[in-house]
Amino acid sequence: MMRRLFIFISLSIPFLLLIAGYLHPANAYQVDLDQILAPASWSHPLGCDELGRDVLARMAQAICLSLSISLAVIIFGGSLGISIGIVAAWYGGIGDTLLMRLADIILSFPGILLAIALAAMLGPGIDNLFIALLTVGWVGFARLSRAQVLSLKNSAYIQAAIACGSSLPSIAFRHLLPNIAAPLLVEASFGLAAVMIAEAGLSFLGVGVQPPTASLGSMIREGTRFLLIEPWLVIWPGLVLFMLVMAINLWGDHLRDKLDVRMHP
């Protein structure tokens, strides 16, 4: 019960800011030199930044962008990783060995450092940021799905499906995926939080989302120059990032407890 309450509270503030930002008439890109570092007011509920842009409108854009990029990485990375894991476990042999050694090579580097290196080589921008995060994000899904399929491929119902002439895609969608969905959902929930932190970190370092587009990481970077005089420029995006990540991690814990059969003897 307490966990659900914490999840609700953690999600309520970011989504209220998201809704309020899109209902607010201010433009996230509109520069107003008369409102530089203006404090909170009726016309600018969260104040203005160093260029006089409305912070609430930019917060809404940043939340939407961060969630969109993170969800896209998890969806595409998860689909790629699950497909690789199933194929590797099903056919085995040298293909399985090569794919898993590639995964081991990627895992041998700290994920955020590898993403930073890839983003720096590809250049800044949302597309290259997505590619960098995707390159790192598929590995966990591939290893988990491979392990799950290896434990299931010799089961009686899988062998019966093979004997009936079912193809691998048919077996995967009708038998394998429904039985390995629970751990993959937990992996996706924790992966979403990790990708969100990585996206904010890359944008903070200047190799992710580029101005004038707002990102939680870039807003924190821009606000650090005025931390002593206008700390809310850092506090608001930092608080939203913290609450989103905490809510996702709590939801992942909840899923793990609900779906793990070892928790319910």
Long-range contacts (C-beta under 8 A, 24 or more apart in sequence): 3-250, 3-253, 3-254, 4-254, 6-246, 6-247, 6-250, 7-247, 7-250, 7-251, 7-254, 10-243, 10-244, 10-246, 10-247, 10-250, 11-243, 11-244, 11-247, 13-239, 13-240, 13-243, 14-63, 14-240, 14-243, 14-244, 17-56, 17-59, 17-60, 17-63, 17-236, 17-240, 18-59, 18-60, 18-63, 18-64, 19-60, 20-45, 20-56, 20-60, 21-56, 21-57, 21-58, 21-59, 21-60, 21-61, 21-63, 22-60, 24-54, 24-56, 24-57, 24-60, 26-54, 26-56, 26-57, 27-54, 27-57, 28-53, 28-54, 28-57, 28-58, 28-60, 28-61, 28-214, 29-53, 29-212, 30-54, 37-226, 37-229, 37-230, 40-232, 46-232, 46-236, 47-230, 47-232, 47-233, 49-219, 49-222, 49-223, 49-233, 50-222, 50-225, 50-226, 50-233, 55-232, 55-233, 55-236, 58-214, 58-219, 59-214, 59-219, 59-236, 59-237, 59-240, 61-213, 61-214, 62-214, 62-215, 62-216, 62-218, 62-219, 62-237, 62-240, 63-216, 63-240, 63-244, 65-126, 65-209, 65-213, 65-214, 65-215, 66-196, 66-199, 66-200, 66-215, 66-216, 66-241, 66-244, 67-196, 67-244, 69-126, 69-129, 69-130, 69-133, 69-195, 69-199, 70-192, 70-195, 70-196, 70-199, 71-192, 72-130, 73-130, 73-133, 73-134, 73-137, 73-195, 74-137, 74-188, 74-191, 74-192, 74-195, 76-134, 77-133, 77-134, 77-137, 77-138, 77-141, 77-191, 78-137, 78-138, 78-141, 78-184, 78-187, 78-188, 78-191, 80-134, 80-138, 80-141, 80-142, 81-137, 81-138, 81-139, 81-140, 81-141, 81-142, 81-145, 82-141, 82-142, 82-145, 82-177, 82-184, 84-138, 84-142, 84-145, 84-146, 85-141, 85-142, 85-143, 85-144, 85-145, 85-146, 85-147, 85-148, 85-149, 86-145, 86-146, 86-149, 86-168, 86-172, 86-176, 87-168, 88-142, 88-146, 89-145, 89-146, 89-147, 89-149, 89-150, 89-153, 90-149, 90-153, 90-168, 96-146, 99-142, 100-143, 100-146, 103-139, 103-142, 103-143, 106-135, 106-136, 106-139, 107-139, 111-136, 111-194, 111-198, 112-197, 112-198, 112-201, 115-198, 115-202, 116-201, 116-202, 116-205, 116-207, 119-202, 119-207, 119-208, 120-207, 124-206, 124-207, 124-208, 124-210, 125-210, 126-208, 126-209, 126-213, 129-199, 129-202, 129-203, 129-207, 129-208, 129-209, 132-202, 133-195, 133-198, 133-199, 133-202, 136-198, 137-191, 137-195, 140-187, 140-191, 141-184, 141-187, 141-188, 141-191, 144-180, 144-183, 144-184, 144-187, 145-180, 145-184, 148-176, 148-179, 148-180, 148-183, 148-184, 149-176, 149-180, 152-176, 152-179, 152-180, 182-255, 182-259, 182-260, 183-259, 185-255, 185-259, 186-252, 186-255, 186-256, 186-259, 189-248, 189-249, 189-251, 189-252, 189-255, 190-248, 190-249, 190-252, 192-248, 193-244, 193-245, 193-248, 193-249, 193-252, 196-241, 196-244, 196-245, 196-248, 197-241, 197-245, 200-241, 216-240, 216-241, 217-241
